[in-house]
Amino acid sequence: MKKTIISLTAFLLAAVNMAGISSSAYVPPDRKFSEDTRFVTYDGLEYAIEGDCAKIIGATDTSVVSVTIPAEIEGLPVDVDYFYFNCFQDCPNLTEILVDPENINLESIDGVLFEKGVRSLCIYPCGREGDVYVVPDGIRSIDPNAFSNCTNLREITIAQGVHIESRAFNGCSSIEKFTNPILLRDGFEITGCYGLKELNLAEPEKKDSRFLELHIEKFKNLETLTIPKNYNLGNTVLISDCPNLKSIELPGGFCENRILLRRCENLESFSMPITTIENTFYITDCDKLTSLDLSNIAVEGRGASETLGCIIEDCDALEHVQLPDAAYYRIEDCPKISKLSFESERTLSIKLKKENSNLKDLYIYDTDCGIYNISVTDSEYAVSVRSLVDMGVTIHCRKANKQMWTKCEEYNIPYVIIEDEIIPGDVSNDGKLDILDVVMLNRVVVGVESATTSKRLAGDLNGNSKLELEDSMAILRKLVGLDA
């Protein structure tokens, strides 16, 4: 065996628990090495020796075309650090990865690196020839970053049921499609697949702990985005600069931070079931979107910042918006809005230029929302109820909201009493009674969602002016036919 060369710089850095080493290899910041880790090079490969294993962390020459992974180094078995990163993702010319047959952890098939026994695909060489790849049958998973920066690939076929780990296709800018629906694992991130035309996802068997960190940015060919209902949203959903994206359908549940939709100029539809967003729902520069129904969404907006809540800006064609229950609202530069539906006792802030505003109807469904909860700005400085009069806006409110319609009379603001029919038990206000109403009512009872007027009127089946588990049981009895 050739003499092992210890990198003195790396050794010293490791001694202070550094996150990387002094070498040509890229090591991500979240990869922490212990102070006992030693870094060595051997036959053009760099290793981190930890415990009873030598893990490859890169190649000394990033222009390398072929590498051969040995069976062991210093008597220790060799493996790759696939959990954290692709150790060859910065080798654009790499066409094949070969493995010593005596290696107990790894093996190579047609130059592609697999876990021994072909259980998972570890690394696909960035420079491998061909624009189509079929993952061998029997593979159970695709490791994190396995296809990172494989810009030659246009199409990948993966058998249904294979689990895809996070960032598996990061930087695959030429991929247009996955032949079969792919099943994503918990924490999956979708980034850098700029050529993707369709994101075809398999539906998990049940809604579990699969959290998607959805970062769809500059996917210039993507036309539709549908995330199956049994996935959960992660910390942030970012959909930005997708000029051909026409429809978005996201799963419901809970988003820990924010949902951002930006500069999708051909977006025509957006839909989402019952969802709680902790901080922000923000949409801007979606110029073909004519209607937006956010009534199933609750935006907590925790904190005192005006960037937390529901923000809609610069959507030139938007005509009708059903707003969510949010801690804060701001609507700016949406000149064609003619109808706003609003069910909350919060303050609604609308910034519209009077001379080109089409706002004519403002629907206030919450009986606790007063006239002073509505702030319409017709210029940079003027903020007053008088703006509603000047714009000719008609307020639509429930008869029970006496504070609203009496103030409309006082200020000579046109108003109409809403004569909507409340279906007992229809908490979701979708015109039918089903298990969704039970789920939504229970979320209100335990404090996860707020009790809007519609929910209170539909959910109070026992007539005691409170929403409680007894009301949920009453809905269930209706569903199974025990009560009329």
HELIX and SHEET records of a PDB file:
HELIX    1   1 LEU A    8  ALA A   15  1                                   8    
HELIX    2   2 LYS A  354  ASN A  356  5                                   3    
HELIX    3   3 ILE A  371  ASN A  373  5                                   3    
HELIX    4   4 ARG A  386  MET A  391  1                                   6    
HELIX    5   5 LYS A  402  GLU A  410  1                                   9    
HELIX    6   6 ILE A  435  VAL A  445  1                                  11    
HELIX    7   7 THR A  453  GLY A  459  1                                   7    
HELIX    8   8 LEU A  469  LEU A  479  1                                  11    
SHEET    1   A 6 ILE A   5  ILE A   6  0                                        
SHEET    2   A 6 ARG A  38  TYR A  42 -1                                        
SHEET    3   A 6 LEU A  45  GLU A  50 -1                                        
SHEET    4   A 6 CYS A  53  ALA A  59 -1                                        
SHEET    5   A 6 LEU A  76  VAL A  80  1                                        
SHEET    6   A 6 GLU A  72  ILE A  73 -1                                        
SHEET    1   B 2 SER A  66  ILE A  69  0                                        
SHEET    2   B 2 GLU A  96  VAL A  99  1                                        
SHEET    1   C 6 LEU A 106  ILE A 109  0                                        
SHEET    2   C 6 VAL A 112  GLU A 115 -1                                        
SHEET    3   C 6 SER A 120  ILE A 123 -1                                        
SHEET    4   C 6 SER A 141  ILE A 142  1                                        
SHEET    5   C 6 HIS A 163  ILE A 164  1                                        
SHEET    6   C 6 LEU A 183  LEU A 184  1                                        
SHEET    1   D 3 VAL A 132  VAL A 134  0                                        
SHEET    2   D 3 GLU A 155  THR A 157  1                                        
SHEET    3   D 3 LYS A 177  PHE A 178  1                                        
SHEET    1   E 9 PHE A 188  ILE A 190  0                                        
SHEET    2   E 9 PHE A 211  GLU A 217  1                                        
SHEET    3   E 9 ASN A 232  SER A 240  1                                        
SHEET    4   E 9 ARG A 258  ARG A 262  1                                        
SHEET    5   E 9 THR A 280  THR A 284  1                                        
SHEET    6   E 9 GLY A 309  GLU A 313  1                                        
SHEET    7   E 9 TYR A 329  GLU A 332  1                                        
SHEET    8   E 9 LEU A 348  LYS A 351  1                                        
SHEET    9   E 9 ILE A 374  THR A 377  1                                        
SHEET    1   F 3 THR A 224  THR A 226  0                                        
SHEET    2   F 3 SER A 247  GLU A 249  1                                        
SHEET    3   F 3 SER A 269  SER A 271  1                                        
SHEET    1   G 4 GLY A 253  CYS A 255  0                                        
SHEET    2   G 4 THR A 275  ILE A 277  1                                        
SHEET    3   G 4 ILE A 297  VAL A 299  1                                        
SHEET    4   G 4 ASP A 325  ALA A 326  1                                        
SHEET    1   H 6 SER A 291  ASP A 293  0                                        
SHEET    2   H 6 HIS A 320  GLN A 322  1                                        
SHEET    3   H 6 LYS A 339  PHE A 342  1                                        
SHEET    4   H 6 ASP A 361  ILE A 364  1                                        
SHEET    5   H 6 THR A 394  CYS A 397  1                                        
SHEET    6   H 6 TYR A 415  ILE A 417  1                                        
END                                                                             
